[in-house]
Amino acid sequence: MLRANVGCGLTPTRGWRNFDNSLSLKLARHGALASLAGRLGLLSGPQREYVEFCRREKIEWADATSRIPLPDGSVEVLYSSHMLEHLDPEDARRFLGEARRVLAAGGILRVSVPDLARHLARYAASGDADAFVAAAQMCVPRPKSLVARLRFFLVGPRHHQWMYDGRSLGRLLLAEGFRDPVVLPPGQTTIPNAEPLDLGERADESVYVETRK
């Protein structure tokens, strides 16, 4: 049985199948295109570094709202960290449908997202509305230059499309056919032999929910 990290970004899990959907990952498979995009200024320095990172770490490209390139019922554990909030509600449901498809019966889905409750608590304590809006990442500057517009056209929106707390995420998972969702503190899991999965990834801002097919 496979274990998969979907939307891994810069934190793939060693020994697992790791997937992401970034343009940089697509370009990583085509060196000439990556070089051209760099010369045109369509890739920033960090994005060019990510191209090399993807090649080195053998990260696979996938549009998880359309199809995760794995067979039905082939996955025992699927992990997704700080990806779901980048999807609008319809695409979030499509991703969860794909997660159910590839998971085996009884397979575990672990989802980590920014915790809206934490953000609200920090706002209530500080009263800093600007810091709250910035941390929520639901607003982004409108691209103004030609290069910025081209980059937006190619890459698409990368800001948050939705926000969750533990209760709302569990409710979504139940609605999409999963069972027994549980909110867990950083470092805890129901996954057997969880190493080398990072169980505390971005612990200062995250909520972790595990559920089963």
N, C-alpha and C positions, 0 to 999 in steps of 0.2 A: 504494500500500500504506500501511496505517495503522501508527502507533506508539502504544502505549497504556501508561499508568502505572496499575496497579490497586492500590488501597489507598493512594492518594497522600497522604491526610491534609492536612497544611499545606504539603506540598512538591510541588505539581503541576509537571509538566514543560511548559515553554512550547512551544506548537505541537503538542503531543500530545493524544490523548483521555485525559482524567483521570477516574478512577472512585474512589468510596469508598462505604462502606455505613453511615455514621454516621446516627443519628437526626437530628442537627443538619442534615445535608444534605437529608434528607426535608423537614424543617421549612422549609428555605430556600426551597422552592417554594411554601410556604403561609404568607404573612406573618402572618395572623391567628392561626394555630395556634402559630407561633413566639412571638408576643407573649403568648398565653395561657399557654404552657408557662413562659415567663419569669416571669410574674406569680405562677404557682403554685410557683415555686422548683424546677421540674423541670429547668431549664437553669441551669448555673453561668455566671458571667461569661465565662470563656473559651469555653464552648459557644455563648453568644449571639454572641460575636465570630466564632466559626467559621461560624455561620449567614450572617453578612454576608460573610465571606471566600468561602464557597461560591458565593454569588450573584455576587460580583465576578469570581471566577476561572472561572465556568461549569463547575464540577466536576459530573460526572454521577453519579447514584446507581446502584449495582449490587450485588447479592448474588453475589459471585464464586464461591460454592460451589454456586450454583444455575444462574445463567446470566449470562455477560458479554454485554451487549447489542450484540454485533458479529457480522457474518456469518462463517460457516465460512471458514477459510483467508484471511482478509482482513488479517492483521496480520504485519508483518515483524519487529517487535521488541516484546516485552512485558516490562515492568519491574515488579517488586514489591518494595518495601522495607519491612521490619519489619511485615509483615502475616501471613506464614505461621505465625509462632510464636503468633499469637492464635487459630489454628484447632486443633481437636483432630485427631488423625491421620486420621480418616475424612473430615472436611471439607477437610483439606489435600489429600488425594487427589482430592476432587471439584474443588477449585480447579485443580489441575494438569491434570485432565481437560478442564476448560473452557479452560485455557491452550493445550493441544494442539489443541483444536477450532478456536479462532480463529486460531492461528498458521498461516502458509503453510508449505509444505514447505521445510525449510532455515531457517525463521524462528528467531530467537534469543530465549530466555527468560533474563533476568538476575534473580536473586533475591538479596536482601540480608536477612540475619537477624542477631539477636544471636548472637555466637560463644560457645558454651558453653565452648570451650577457653580463651578469654580470661578468662572469669569464673572458671574453675577455677584458672588460673595466678595470678590476682590473689588468690584465696583462699589458695592454697598459699604465696604470698609474705607475705600479711598475717596469716593465721590468723584473720581476722575473719568468723566465721560469720554474724553479723547482717547485715553489709554484703553478703555473698554472697547470702543469701536475699532481701534487699531488691532487689538489682540484678537478680536472676533474675525478679522480678515474677510468680512463680507462686502467691503467696499474697496475698490481699487481705482487708481487714477485712470482717467480716460487716455488712451494712447494718442499722442499728438503728432509726433514726427512720422515721416514715411516709414522709416525702419521700424519704429515701434508698432505702427499699424500692420506692417507686413508680419512682424513677429507675432502679434496677436492673432492675425489671420491663420498663421501656420500652427501655432501652439494652442490657441484657444484660451478661454478663461481658466486661470489657475487659482482663483480665490475660492473661499468657502461658499457653497450654494445652500447649505443648511447647517443647523447646529442641533446637538442632542445632549441630554443628560442620561443617566443610567436608566431611568424609568421609561423615557420616550424611546430609547434604543431597544430596550427589551420588548416594548409594545410593538414596535416595527417588526422585530424578529418573529414574534408570535403571529402577527398578521401575515407574514410571508411563509408560514408553514413550519417554522422551527419550534422546538419545545424546550421547556425548562430553562429559559434564560436566567443567568445569575450575574449580578454585578460583583466583581472581585477587586480587592485592593491590589496595588502594585506588588509583583513578586509571587502572587498566588495563582494557581491554575488547576483545572481538572484534567489537563492533558497529561497522560502518562509519559514518562521519559521525555520531558519537555526540552531538555538541553539539545541544541544551543540557543533556543529561542529566547530573545530578550523579553523577560516578563515585566520589566519596569521601564520600557521604552517611553521617553517623554513623560515620566511619572508626575512631574510638577503641574501638568496641564491636562492630563488624560483621565478618561473613565474607561474601564475594561469590562466587557460583557462576553461571556461564553454561553453557547447554546449548542444543541444537538439536532441532527437531522432525525 
